[in-house]
Amino acid sequence: MSDIKLPEAFTKRMINFLGEEDFQKLVDALDKEQNTSIRLNPYKSFNPDWKGQKVLWSKYGYFLNERPSFTLDPLFHAGCYYVQEASSMFIEHVLEHIELPEDGVFLDLSAAPGGKSTLLSSFLGKNGFLVANEVIKSRANILKENIIKWGLGNTLVTQNDPEHFSGLEGFFDLVLVDAPCSGEGMFRKDPDARAEWSPEHVSLCALRQERIMDKAGGLVKGGGYLLYSTCTFNTEENEDMLKFICTEFAYEPVRIPIDPAWGIIETELEIEGNPYFGYRFYPHLLEGEGFFITILKRPKNATSLESKKAKDFKHPFIKSVGKQESKILIEQLGLPQESTFYSVQESCFWLNPSFQKVFEYLTLFLNIKYFGVELGKFNKNQFIPNHEWAVSTFEKKGFKNFELDKEQALSYLRKDDIMPDGLPEGWVLVTYLGIPLGWLKNLGNRVNNYYPKDWRIRKK
Ligand code: SAM
């Protein structure tokens, strides 16, 4: 139960909106403990014994019977699952009910810390490409870390203001804007949200959302989709924004089938004679936090922008990798036959060649934080592997594996000096329950722990 009372003006508005009885049910739900839920990474299969009831609208979402210490679970650090509240996982259900190309190019415009980006990345799998963008630098770093741990190699992480996308009108098959909002739906999960709330803050959020949507609305290609979501209840930031988008751009409504037993409320709004739909999630009606989403389709005849391929790719710090080195990466280190390699300060990166043109075009506009999979560096006759490669889902041919027990795995993640019995010499990929955690290098008389310093766990 939160010590901070619900703001009076919020109470008044919500009673007006829901009625006295339902509002009381909402208040009771907000005062109860939140159920923790996780979404599994379909590309890193494992079977945790602590997974409980399924999230009704998601294939990979589960509630937990109790909240374990995620920090002390090596599989959490290995990107086997993401801790995400259940309502947001509805996006998975949405993706399955709209017509998307197999090789889609998606944009998550306000992506940190990466809950919805990891969901989109899972959906796109090995055939699609995601741009995960976050405007705030420190948050973009967290996003990058989560994308690396998820490990699919199908994502470009950028740090840009929505304004910087203005050359990319009509470029994306799907744009998700999970907008910064007043967070009323988080009043249980994050009691500070109660303290920060005011009617003025709601209006400021709505203005900021208008500015974002004014840019985002144009980025979807003809036949593509725009998903707008918030974690707040008020109409100013939800249905009013839907109206705003439809006034600025010609979007068609999309209705998503839902099972009435799920407790999701579909709202209908008439805009220029057509019904448009929103989906509302209330904590007193379902297991999940407050959430709103609307789905829109850009008419087929809207302008679409194709990426143009420059004859020679030129970028201030992203370079192409030579034929000889590419051959070693494929033949000796096990990277896929179909690969494009780039280097940044001599470190090699893998990219799906199907998106080479898209990627090179995007580098003209965006501030790149990470892309594909960072593999490592050639150093004389050796290849020095990177952590990013270790936790990716890609093969690491030619390296020995060594399984750690839980205590050893936690010591490794604390970046302690560890010397497990029987560790082979040289570079070793250490695993826990078969899932890669990172690299150790056994030099005979000592062992170097290559877990990234900034990611190490401090909890004992
Ligand atoms: N989608 C994320 C997830 O599922 O993990 C959560 C996104 S959060 C609701 C909204 C994000 O928008 C924040 O990371 C915030 O930094 C970012 N943001 C703040 N101001 C913004 C702006 N003017 N334009 C775009 N994004 C902004």
Residues whose N, C-alpha, C, O or C-beta is under 5 A from the ligand:
A	BS01	SAM	L109 S110 A111 A112 P113 G114 G115 K116 V135 I136 R139 P162 D178 A179 P180 I212
